[in-house]
Amino acid sequence: MDASIFTLKSASRLQLQHQASTLQVEFPSFIAAEGGVKVKLGRRTVTLQNGVMMFLRPWQQIKLLSSGTPNVRIHYIAFESYRLMEESDNRMLYHVDWSILPESGWVSPNLSQRAYSQLRQLTEAPIAGKISSRAKRYMLEELLDFVFSGDGGGKEDVHYDKLIDEAIAYVHGHYEEPITRAQLAGMAGFNETYFSTLFRKRTGWGFSEYLNRFRIGKAKERLLASDQTLHEIALSVGYKSGLYLSRKFKAVTGMTPGQFRSLPKPARIAAFQFVGHLLALGVQPIATDAIILHHSLLLKDELRDVHTVSEQYGADDLKSLGVDLILAPTYFYHTPDKMKQLEEIAPVVTLDWAKLDPLEEVRLIGKLVGKEAAAEQWINRYLAKARYARLRLAEHIKPNETVALYEIREQSIGIWNRTLRGAYNLYNSLGMTAPERIQQEVLLPDKPMYITESELPEYAADHMFVVICDSPDYEGELNRMLREDEAWRSLPAAKHNRIYPLKLEECWSCEGLSLEKQLEKQVEWLLSGHVIQH
């Protein structure tokens, strides 16, 4: 029997009243926000960023303040913690115990997609009402396990998660090859049984089912975007024959590969990523979710009439819209319930998000939806704009000057690779040169990295684009940093007015039309400079 157990007291979505609300905390609690909210705890005020949770101990009052971001969603979970104090053959006595809980104000590491899904399911009233009390307890325990595994006392769990993530990455990169559970368990350093337990805990799927569904997803992509035979597709996704692929495909989708390939080209597409690509093709998605809309500020006019479905991608919402294709990122495989629910509504095609060259991604989606000509037209238009921008910048950016993109996080500074935050425009389309360390440590291995503020001078460029998160006055926030923070104020780029602010909600992705509009803003900053406002 567990020495500690947790019971759910309440789970709800909170609303800010007149830009501020007061909350009396009665039980150990977690609070999280989508869109950013400020939490005033005593004399301390913390901006709660997307993807993290703050822990609150009982018997205190906090104030929730708007950060100025519209459509903020605040999730609140209260629970109780008990510890086993006495045990006999026929009796176990638990007492309330908070000794294993962190101090009030503790902020978790970034949550995984699956952890955030658990949080939303618990706090979304229509969904939560359909979940049994026993299931809620399991979900709470899993969520708390996710949250606390990133703490200093959970280093072993974090290490195990990293090893499983490496196994998942291996599947994504080698799915066309023979892959066995024993092979990946050996690579991770576990026996097969323990590997299976850890894999299910991390993803929600058994290993074989995850591998099979990922391969079927790749087969769907090829069925719609290529002229390959069924046998060729089978070999390209790791199956030994077209007949074997057909059996697996029908078991997952309910239709044969031939039936899937013969589906009419979609006209009503729900997109949970990739909206910028669809708009570049002249296709307006019929639906998306609130998070995508929040982070697509440059597309607000084009997305004005797009339906926002509930956070749990409710079946009723999508069915009522007559959706005939759902585009989803492969990270949705980390939330099995969500994937299965979507598959009951319409055919689902999953694509790796922010992995491909954005122009190749436009071409791929053009093939999937029958818009190949529109894809080439948009690519030619975008490249023409990039060529013209290079000519305009030639007199302003000297050949030996460097350019790079950074993102301010609560405890670190992110440096992005080419496929996020508009970095593709800088390095690929405009042909800018990054500082040597960024070239070697970020661009060549093609992966982002995080540095401390003290390390910033080693990675600083002559021209620096800085992404500000969850701040309505992002230019003002950057001006404050440049006035008050010596680490930033002393940079050569700051002294020459060459640090340019970008709003996260405008440059979250490098998708099609978003990328094109980001290019215009980036070029204007490089031409005009950024003068600090005192």
VMD Tcl script that draws the C-alpha trace (Angstrom):
set ca {
  {0.00 0.00 0.00}
  {1.27 3.50 -0.84}
  {2.76 5.46 2.05}
  {1.17 8.63 0.63}
  {-2.12 9.04 -1.20}
  {-3.88 12.05 -2.74}
  {-7.58 12.79 -3.10}
  {-9.13 15.37 -5.41}
  {-11.11 18.07 -3.61}
  {-12.06 20.26 -6.57}
  {-11.09 21.00 -10.14}
  {-12.37 24.01 -12.01}
  {-11.75 26.78 -14.48}
  {-11.46 30.23 -12.88}
  {-12.53 33.53 -14.39}
  {-10.92 36.90 -13.72}
  {-13.40 39.49 -12.53}
  {-12.59 43.02 -13.73}
  {-8.97 42.13 -14.51}
  {-8.33 40.79 -10.97}
  {-9.68 38.13 -8.63}
  {-8.92 37.05 -5.07}
  {-8.65 33.36 -4.22}
  {-8.74 31.85 -0.72}
  {-6.70 28.64 -0.72}
  {-8.15 25.99 1.60}
  {-6.34 22.85 0.39}
  {-3.01 22.13 -1.26}
  {-3.57 23.41 -4.77}
  {-2.12 23.91 -8.22}
  {-2.91 26.75 -10.56}
  {-2.01 26.97 -14.25}
  {-2.87 29.43 -16.98}
  {-3.06 29.38 -20.77}
  {-2.28 32.84 -22.06}
  {-0.45 34.09 -18.99}
  {-1.70 35.46 -15.66}
  {0.04 37.21 -12.77}
  {-0.19 35.60 -9.32}
  {0.41 37.87 -6.31}
  {1.51 35.77 -3.35}
  {2.37 38.01 -0.40}
  {4.95 40.49 -1.64}
  {5.90 38.30 -4.57}
  {4.27 38.60 -8.00}
  {4.90 35.87 -10.57}
  {3.77 35.79 -14.19}
  {2.55 32.25 -14.71}
  {3.70 31.23 -18.16}
  {2.07 28.65 -20.43}
  {3.02 25.07 -19.67}
  {3.82 25.33 -15.94}
  {1.91 25.06 -12.67}
  {2.31 26.91 -9.37}
  {1.83 25.10 -6.07}
  {-0.07 26.82 -3.24}
  {-0.24 25.73 0.39}
  {-3.51 26.06 2.37}
  {-4.70 28.95 4.51}
  {-3.52 31.84 2.42}
  {-4.99 34.34 0.05}
  {-3.64 35.09 -3.42}
  {-4.59 37.64 -6.02}
  {-4.87 36.80 -9.73}
  {-4.12 39.70 -12.03}
  {-4.56 39.97 -15.77}
  {-1.34 40.15 -17.77}
  {-3.27 41.90 -20.52}
  {-3.57 38.80 -22.69}
  {-7.13 38.13 -23.92}
  {-8.95 34.80 -23.49}
  {-6.86 33.61 -20.55}
  {-7.79 30.16 -19.24}
  {-7.01 29.50 -15.58}
  {-7.01 25.91 -14.33}
  {-7.30 25.28 -10.59}
  {-6.95 21.94 -8.82}
  {-7.29 21.44 -5.05}
  {-6.39 18.15 -3.41}
  {-5.49 16.65 -0.07}
  {-2.35 14.73 0.82}
  {-2.39 11.87 3.33}
  {0.36 9.73 4.82}
  {0.05 6.21 6.23}
  {0.56 6.45 10.02}
  {-0.61 3.06 11.32}
  {-1.08 -0.32 9.66}
  {-2.31 -3.68 10.93}
  {-3.88 -6.76 9.36}
  {-7.31 -5.20 9.21}
  {-6.69 -1.46 9.56}
  {-4.75 1.33 7.90}
  {-4.82 4.81 9.35}
  {-3.92 7.82 7.17}
  {-3.42 11.34 8.48}
  {-3.31 14.59 6.55}
  {0.36 15.28 5.84}
  {1.94 18.09 3.81}
  {5.57 17.35 4.58}
  {6.32 15.95 1.11}
  {4.79 18.96 -0.66}
  {6.88 21.91 -1.86}
  {6.75 25.42 -0.46}
  {4.01 27.77 -1.57}
  {4.90 29.56 -4.79}
  {6.94 26.66 -6.17}
  {6.66 26.55 -9.98}
  {6.87 23.26 -11.84}
  {9.04 22.56 -14.87}
  {7.29 22.66 -18.24}
  {4.58 20.01 -18.35}
  {4.44 17.37 -21.05}
  {1.56 17.32 -23.54}
  {0.06 14.37 -21.70}
  {0.26 16.12 -18.31}
  {-1.47 19.18 -19.72}
  {-4.14 16.95 -21.20}
  {-4.78 15.44 -17.75}
  {-5.06 18.92 -16.28}
  {-7.60 20.03 -18.87}
  {-9.67 16.88 -18.53}
  {-9.94 17.40 -14.78}
  {-10.94 21.07 -15.02}
  {-13.18 21.00 -18.10}
  {-16.64 20.62 -16.56}
  {-18.46 18.74 -19.40}
  {-15.60 16.26 -19.69}
  {-14.97 15.93 -15.96}
  {-18.63 15.12 -15.38}
  {-18.24 11.97 -17.45}
  {-15.18 10.74 -15.52}
  {-15.61 8.43 -12.53}
  {-14.23 9.37 -9.12}
  {-11.78 6.50 -9.30}
  {-10.54 7.63 -12.71}
  {-10.16 11.19 -11.42}
  {-8.00 9.94 -8.58}
  {-5.75 8.07 -11.00}
  {-5.54 11.15 -13.23}
  {-4.66 13.33 -10.24}
  {-1.94 10.94 -9.12}
  {-0.51 10.77 -12.64}
  {-0.60 14.55 -12.95}
  {1.15 15.02 -9.59}
  {3.72 12.45 -10.64}
  {4.38 14.43 -13.83}
  {4.63 17.68 -11.88}
  {6.92 16.49 -9.12}
  {9.14 14.35 -11.34}
  {10.91 17.52 -12.51}
  {11.75 18.61 -8.94}
  {15.17 18.24 -7.45}
  {14.09 15.09 -5.66}
  {12.89 13.43 -8.86}
  {16.09 13.36 -10.89}
  {15.81 9.64 -11.49}
  {12.32 10.05 -12.99}
  {13.52 12.90 -15.21}
  {16.42 10.75 -16.38}
  {14.05 7.88 -17.19}
  {11.70 10.22 -19.07}
  {14.63 11.44 -21.14}
  {15.56 7.88 -22.04}
  {11.99 7.11 -23.10}
  {11.89 10.36 -25.11}
  {15.04 9.19 -26.88}
  {13.31 5.89 -27.66}
  {10.30 7.79 -29.07}
  {12.63 9.95 -31.17}
  {14.26 6.78 -32.48}
  {10.85 5.46 -33.55}
  {10.10 8.74 -35.35}
  {13.43 8.65 -37.14}
  {13.64 4.93 -37.97}
  {10.03 3.75 -38.31}
  {10.79 2.39 -41.79}
  {13.30 -0.06 -40.29}
  {12.66 -3.21 -38.22}
  {12.15 -2.06 -34.61}
  {11.50 -4.30 -31.62}
  {10.72 -3.65 -27.99}
  {13.79 -5.66 -26.98}
  {15.97 -3.49 -29.23}
  {14.79 -0.18 -27.76}
  {14.74 -1.52 -24.20}
  {18.38 -2.48 -24.64}
  {19.25 0.93 -26.08}
  {17.59 2.59 -23.07}
  {19.24 0.23 -20.59}
  {16.07 -1.44 -19.24}
  {14.65 -4.94 -19.30}
  {11.65 -5.29 -21.61}
  {9.03 -5.38 -18.87}
  {10.23 -2.22 -17.13}
  {10.71 -0.47 -20.48}
  {7.07 -1.24 -21.35}
  {5.92 0.19 -18.01}
  {7.91 3.39 -18.46}
  {6.83 3.75 -22.09}
  {3.14 3.48 -21.22}
  {3.56 5.91 -18.34}
  {5.21 8.46 -20.63}
  {2.93 8.13 -23.67}
  {-0.27 6.41 -22.55}
  {0.20 3.70 -25.23}
  {1.77 0.27 -25.17}
  {4.98 0.22 -27.20}
  {3.65 -1.95 -30.04}
  {0.45 0.06 -30.39}
  {2.39 3.34 -30.46}
  {4.76 2.05 -33.15}
  {1.87 0.66 -35.20}
  {-0.16 3.87 -35.05}
  {2.83 6.01 -35.95}
  {3.54 3.82 -38.98}
  {-0.13 3.96 -40.03}
  {0.06 7.76 -39.75}
  {3.01 7.80 -42.13}
  {1.17 5.45 -44.48}
  {-1.81 7.86 -44.57}
  {0.54 10.68 -45.54}
  {1.97 8.66 -48.43}
  {-1.43 7.44 -49.60}
  {-2.63 11.02 -50.04}
  {0.60 12.70 -51.15}
  {2.26 10.14 -53.44}
  {1.58 7.69 -56.28}
  {3.43 4.84 -54.55}
  {1.90 1.39 -54.69}
  {0.57 -0.16 -51.51}
  {3.55 -2.53 -51.39}
  {5.99 0.37 -51.79}
  {4.24 2.29 -49.03}
  {4.30 -0.75 -46.76}
  {8.06 -1.14 -47.16}
  {8.62 2.60 -46.67}
  {6.87 2.62 -43.28}
  {8.32 -0.58 -41.86}
  {5.84 -3.29 -42.88}
  {6.82 -6.40 -44.86}
  {4.00 -6.33 -47.41}
  {0.99 -4.44 -48.67}
  {-1.29 -7.16 -47.34}
  {0.14 -6.81 -43.82}
  {-0.23 -3.01 -44.03}
  {-3.85 -3.42 -45.16}
  {-4.72 -5.51 -42.11}
  {-3.06 -3.08 -39.69}
  {-4.53 -0.06 -41.49}
  {-8.11 -1.33 -41.34}
  {-7.75 -2.30 -37.68}
  {-6.85 1.30 -36.82}
  {-8.98 3.33 -39.28}
  {-11.89 1.04 -40.09}
  {-11.22 1.32 -43.83}
  {-8.78 -0.17 -46.30}
  {-5.83 1.84 -47.66}
  {-7.57 1.93 -51.04}
  {-10.73 3.39 -49.52}
  {-8.69 5.98 -47.65}
  {-6.82 6.98 -50.81}
  {-10.11 7.31 -52.72}
  {-11.67 9.76 -50.27}
  {-12.74 13.04 -51.93}
  {-10.31 15.92 -51.49}
  {-11.23 17.56 -48.17}
  {-13.20 20.79 -48.11}
  {-13.85 21.15 -44.38}
  {-10.59 20.75 -42.48}
  {-10.06 21.01 -38.73}
  {-6.43 21.93 -38.07}
  {-4.67 21.64 -34.72}
  {-1.46 23.24 -36.09}
  {-0.62 24.00 -39.74}
  {-3.26 26.76 -40.10}
  {-0.70 29.14 -41.64}
  {0.09 26.55 -44.31}
  {-3.59 26.04 -45.16}
  {-4.15 29.80 -45.46}
  {-1.13 30.08 -47.76}
  {-2.92 27.55 -50.01}
  {-6.12 29.60 -49.97}
  {-7.85 27.10 -47.65}
  {-9.55 28.42 -44.53}
  {-9.77 25.72 -41.84}
  {-13.26 25.10 -40.54}
  {-12.06 24.71 -36.95}
  {-9.06 24.93 -34.65}
  {-8.53 25.35 -30.90}
  {-8.08 28.38 -28.67}
  {-4.34 27.86 -28.17}
  {-3.68 27.97 -31.92}
  {-5.79 31.10 -32.29}
  {-4.04 32.78 -29.38}
  {-0.65 32.15 -30.99}
  {-1.71 33.19 -34.50}
  {-2.09 36.93 -33.93}
  {-0.84 37.87 -37.40}
  {-3.62 35.73 -38.89}
  {-6.47 37.12 -36.78}
  {-8.31 38.56 -39.80}
  {-8.03 35.36 -41.82}
  {-9.13 33.24 -38.83}
  {-11.96 35.51 -37.66}
  {-14.72 33.14 -38.83}
  {-12.98 29.91 -37.86}
  {-14.76 27.88 -35.18}
  {-12.99 27.36 -31.87}
  {-13.64 23.87 -30.55}
  {-13.44 22.94 -26.88}
  {-10.10 22.18 -25.29}
  {-10.79 18.46 -25.35}
  {-11.67 18.52 -29.06}
  {-15.22 17.58 -28.18}
  {-16.91 15.19 -30.55}
  {-20.12 17.20 -30.56}
  {-18.31 20.38 -31.68}
  {-16.53 18.77 -34.61}
  {-19.35 16.47 -35.69}
  {-21.75 19.39 -35.92}
  {-19.32 21.12 -38.30}
  {-19.22 18.25 -40.78}
  {-15.43 17.98 -40.71}
  {-14.02 15.72 -43.45}
  {-10.31 15.82 -42.47}
  {-8.41 16.52 -39.26}
  {-4.79 17.70 -39.45}
  {-2.93 17.06 -36.20}
  {0.70 17.14 -35.04}
  {2.39 13.85 -34.19}
  {2.78 14.96 -30.57}
  {-0.95 14.22 -30.22}
  {0.13 10.58 -29.97}
  {1.13 11.46 -26.38}
  {-2.59 11.82 -25.57}
  {-4.24 8.55 -26.66}
  {-7.77 9.49 -25.57}
  {-7.65 12.63 -27.68}
  {-6.37 10.77 -30.75}
  {-9.00 8.05 -30.48}
  {-11.74 10.64 -30.08}
  {-10.60 12.52 -33.19}
  {-10.41 9.29 -35.21}
  {-14.09 8.63 -34.44}
  {-15.06 11.96 -35.99}
  {-13.17 12.13 -39.30}
  {-10.01 10.80 -40.98}
  {-6.94 12.07 -39.11}
  {-3.61 12.82 -40.77}
  {-0.70 13.47 -38.42}
  {2.42 15.37 -39.44}
  {5.61 16.20 -37.59}
  {5.25 19.81 -36.46}
  {8.17 22.26 -36.85}
  {10.48 19.55 -38.18}
  {10.43 20.01 -41.97}
  {11.64 22.95 -44.01}
  {8.52 25.21 -43.96}
  {8.38 25.47 -47.75}
  {8.53 21.69 -48.10}
  {5.78 21.48 -45.48}
  {3.59 23.77 -47.62}
  {4.23 21.47 -50.60}
  {3.35 18.39 -48.56}
  {0.08 19.82 -47.27}
  {-0.69 21.05 -50.79}
  {-0.50 17.43 -51.96}
  {-2.61 16.19 -49.05}
  {-5.48 18.57 -49.81}
  {-5.18 18.74 -53.61}
  {-3.65 22.23 -53.76}
  {-0.26 21.54 -55.38}
  {-0.50 24.47 -57.82}
  {-1.50 26.87 -55.03}
  {1.49 25.67 -52.98}
  {3.94 26.49 -55.78}
  {2.29 29.88 -56.36}
  {2.64 30.83 -52.71}
  {6.25 29.59 -52.50}
  {7.19 31.67 -55.56}
  {5.51 34.72 -54.03}
  {7.28 34.25 -50.72}
  {10.70 33.73 -52.30}
  {10.21 36.85 -54.45}
  {9.49 38.87 -51.29}
  {12.61 37.41 -49.65}
  {14.79 38.34 -52.65}
  {13.47 41.90 -52.59}
  {14.06 42.09 -48.84}
  {17.68 41.03 -49.31}
  {18.20 43.89 -51.75}
  {16.67 46.38 -49.31}
  {18.84 45.12 -46.45}
  {22.11 45.00 -48.39}
  {22.96 48.60 -47.47}
  {21.98 48.19 -43.81}
  {23.51 44.84 -42.81}
  {27.24 44.54 -43.40}
  {28.58 41.19 -44.68}
  {30.44 40.47 -41.43}
  {27.51 41.31 -39.12}
  {25.65 38.51 -37.35}
  {21.94 38.08 -36.67}
  {20.17 35.69 -34.28}
  {16.85 35.08 -32.53}
  {16.35 34.59 -28.78}
  {13.39 34.03 -26.46}
  {13.07 35.25 -22.89}
  {11.88 32.51 -20.56}
  {11.31 32.71 -16.82}
  {14.65 31.17 -15.85}
  {16.55 30.93 -19.14}
  {17.01 32.32 -22.64}
  {16.02 30.12 -25.56}
  {17.93 30.13 -28.84}
  {15.83 28.64 -31.63}
  {16.72 26.56 -34.63}
  {15.30 27.31 -38.08}
  {11.74 26.02 -37.85}
  {10.22 28.12 -35.03}
  {9.69 31.76 -34.06}
  {10.35 33.09 -37.57}
  {14.02 32.03 -37.46}
  {13.67 30.48 -40.92}
  {13.25 33.96 -42.38}
  {16.53 35.16 -40.88}
  {18.81 32.21 -41.61}
  {17.32 30.73 -44.78}
  {15.31 33.32 -46.69}
  {17.38 36.41 -45.85}
  {20.66 34.50 -45.68}
  {21.76 36.08 -42.40}
  {24.77 34.67 -40.54}
  {24.41 33.58 -36.92}
  {27.23 33.89 -34.34}
  {29.67 31.01 -34.54}
  {28.52 29.31 -31.33}
  {24.89 29.40 -32.45}
  {25.89 27.92 -35.79}
  {27.77 25.08 -34.13}
  {25.45 24.38 -31.18}
  {21.99 25.17 -32.57}
  {21.80 25.38 -36.38}
  {24.11 22.51 -37.37}
  {22.59 19.96 -34.92}
  {19.17 21.52 -35.72}
  {17.92 21.74 -32.15}
  {17.15 24.63 -29.81}
  {19.16 25.29 -26.68}
  {18.72 27.23 -23.45}
  {21.33 29.43 -21.80}
  {21.54 31.55 -18.69}
  {21.70 35.33 -18.79}
  {25.36 35.21 -17.73}
  {26.14 33.16 -20.87}
  {24.39 35.59 -23.20}
  {27.50 37.58 -24.26}
  {29.02 34.36 -25.65}
  {26.03 33.91 -27.99}
  {25.15 37.54 -28.68}
  {24.77 38.73 -32.29}
  {25.25 42.17 -33.82}
  {21.50 42.20 -34.49}
  {19.29 40.40 -31.95}
  {15.60 39.57 -32.29}
  {14.12 38.89 -28.84}
  {10.81 37.08 -28.39}
  {8.86 38.33 -25.36}
  {6.34 35.86 -23.91}
  {2.88 36.62 -22.53}
  {3.25 40.38 -22.30}
  {0.78 42.78 -23.94}
  {3.43 45.54 -23.84}
  {6.26 43.49 -25.30}
  {8.16 46.52 -26.58}
  {7.88 48.16 -23.18}
  {9.12 44.97 -21.51}
  {12.19 44.90 -23.76}
  {12.84 48.61 -23.12}
  {12.71 47.94 -19.37}
  {15.25 45.12 -19.70}
  {17.60 47.28 -21.77}
  {17.39 50.13 -19.24}
  {17.62 48.15 -16.01}
  {19.45 44.87 -16.72}
  {23.21 45.24 -16.99}
  {23.61 41.93 -18.85}
  {21.43 43.24 -21.67}
  {22.40 46.90 -21.48}
  {26.08 46.13 -21.97}
  {25.63 44.12 -25.18}
  {27.04 45.79 -28.34}
  {23.67 45.25 -30.06}
  {21.97 47.27 -27.30}
  {24.46 50.12 -27.60}
  {23.79 50.36 -31.35}
  {19.95 50.07 -31.08}
  {19.97 46.65 -32.73}
  {17.85 44.60 -30.35}
  {14.37 44.13 -31.81}
  {11.27 42.90 -29.92}
  {8.99 40.19 -31.24}
  {5.69 39.14 -29.69}
  {5.40 35.38 -29.09}
  {1.81 35.33 -30.27}
  {2.96 36.69 -33.64}
  {5.95 34.44 -34.27}
  {5.10 31.16 -32.56}
  {5.30 29.05 -35.72}
  {6.95 29.18 -39.16}
  {3.80 28.22 -41.05}
  {3.06 29.56 -44.51}
  {1.17 32.83 -44.27}
  {2.45 33.44 -40.72}
  {6.02 33.16 -42.00}
  {5.33 35.61 -44.80}
  {3.89 38.22 -42.43}
  {6.72 37.68 -39.94}
  {9.19 38.39 -42.74}
  {7.67 41.82 -43.28}
  {7.94 42.73 -39.59}
  {11.51 41.44 -39.28}
  {12.69 43.35 -42.33}
  {11.14 46.59 -41.05}
  {12.92 46.19 -37.70}
  {16.26 45.61 -39.41}
  {15.75 48.69 -41.57}
  {14.57 51.02 -38.81}
  {16.46 49.87 -35.69}
  {15.09 49.93 -32.15}
  {15.60 53.02 -30.05}
  {15.27 52.45 -26.29}
  {12.44 54.48 -24.73}
  {13.55 56.09 -21.46}
}
mol new
graphics top color blue
foreach p $ca { graphics top sphere $p radius 0.5 }
foreach p [lrange $ca 0 end-1] q [lrange $ca 1 end] { graphics top cylinder $p $q radius 0.2 }
display resetview
